[in-house]
Amino acid sequence: MSNATLYYTTTSCGASNFIAAHRAGILGSKLEAYQADIGSHKVLTGPKAGSDFYAINPKGNVPTIVLADGTVLNENAATLQWIADNAVTSVGAANGTSERYLLQSKLSWISSELHGTVGGLFNPTISAEVREFVVAKSYQKLQFLNDVELADGRKFFVGSGFTVADSYLYIVLSWSPYINLDLTKFPKVEAYFKSISELDFVKEAHAAMAKASPSA
Ligand SMILES: N[C@@H](CCC(=O)N[C@@H](CS)C(=O)NCC(=O)O)C(=O)O
């Protein structure tokens, strides 16, 4: 059976799947990874380079994982769990455990509450009034992260080791400077972000994505 294929970009939420798959030890074995351009909606690298990304994923977004049986999987909460279930090095608790349900819950929170809110700030056409509303809502989410989820200074979002929830949360937080969100207001969140960004395998994954870019 052929491998599954991940489509991602180097800075979007798709990158969290690359980082997780790199940590999981499945890139080039169970999962091939190719870049897509989510502006032009073209595939950038790999055997389908130059082709219409909508033909692969009608939503046109990343992450997209095309499974070996042809199933097209989207949505971080699902794609990241596929990576966790196919990992060689663990990036998530086993199915059926309380910790796994917690992982699902946190992935859903990142996707629907945090990513779903801050993502709106990438839109250059929003009015100042709308922007103010979205920034306030984003800060509410980050405050919760700071005061509740990460209040004890934990290094990882779920359990005692790095999971797919960390790769996703880390990437969403990494957008802050580009959308003018001030993470220094949230010291626990800032410390968490710094600590994940300094992990060797996270740095390696960024280097591998840069190397795989067409401009490299
Ligand atoms: N609901 C999706 C959102 C995925 C998403 O927003 N992907 C962005 C990059 S972070 C994208 O590909 N945008 C381009 C597009 O939608 O055309 C999830 O939770 O995974």
Ligand as a Chemical Component Dictionary entry (heavy atoms), coordinates in Angstrom:
data_LIG
# 
_chem_comp.id                   LIG 
_chem_comp.type                 NON-POLYMER 
_chem_comp.pdbx_formal_charge   0 
_chem_comp.three_letter_code    LIG 
# 
loop_
_chem_comp_atom.comp_id 
_chem_comp_atom.atom_id 
_chem_comp_atom.alt_atom_id 
_chem_comp_atom.type_symbol 
_chem_comp_atom.charge 
_chem_comp_atom.model_Cartn_x 
_chem_comp_atom.model_Cartn_y 
_chem_comp_atom.model_Cartn_z 
_chem_comp_atom.pdbx_ordinal 
LIG N1  N1  N 0 -11.077 24.407 10.240 1  
LIG C1  C1  C 0 -9.750  24.099 9.773  2  
LIG C2  C2  C 0 -9.053  25.393 9.395  3  
LIG C3  C3  C 0 -7.840  25.172 8.543  4  
LIG C4  C4  C 0 -7.303  26.503 8.052  5  
LIG O1  O1  O 0 -7.771  27.574 8.468  6  
LIG N2  N2  N 0 -6.289  26.459 7.195  7  
LIG C5  C5  C 0 -5.729  27.682 6.653  8  
LIG C6  C6  C 0 -4.262  27.830 7.012  9  
LIG S1  S1  S 0 -4.006  28.029 8.745  10 
LIG C7  C7  C 0 -5.834  27.639 5.132  11 
LIG O2  O2  O 0 -5.437  26.667 4.519  12 
LIG N3  N3  N 0 -6.366  28.706 4.536  13 
LIG C8  C8  C 0 -6.455  28.819 3.094  14 
LIG C9  C9  C 0 -7.829  28.635 2.558  15 
LIG O3  O3  O 0 -8.757  28.351 3.356  16 
LIG O4  O4  O 0 -8.004  28.781 1.349  17 
LIG C10 C10 C 0 -8.974  23.331 10.859 18 
LIG O5  O5  O 0 -9.345  23.394 12.020 19 
LIG O6  O6  O 0 -8.016  22.644 10.506 20 
# 
loop_
_chem_comp_bond.comp_id 
_chem_comp_bond.atom_id_1 
_chem_comp_bond.atom_id_2 
_chem_comp_bond.value_order 
_chem_comp_bond.pdbx_ordinal 
LIG N1  C1  SING 1  
LIG C1  C2  SING 2  
LIG C1  C10 SING 3  
LIG C2  C3  SING 4  
LIG C3  C4  SING 5  
LIG C4  O1  DOUB 6  
LIG C4  N2  SING 7  
LIG N2  C5  SING 8  
LIG C5  C6  SING 9  
LIG C5  C7  SING 10 
LIG C6  S1  SING 11 
LIG C7  O2  DOUB 12 
LIG C7  N3  SING 13 
LIG N3  C8  SING 14 
LIG C8  C9  SING 15 
LIG C9  O3  DOUB 16 
LIG C9  O4  SING 17 
LIG C10 O5  DOUB 18 
LIG C10 O6  SING 19 
# 
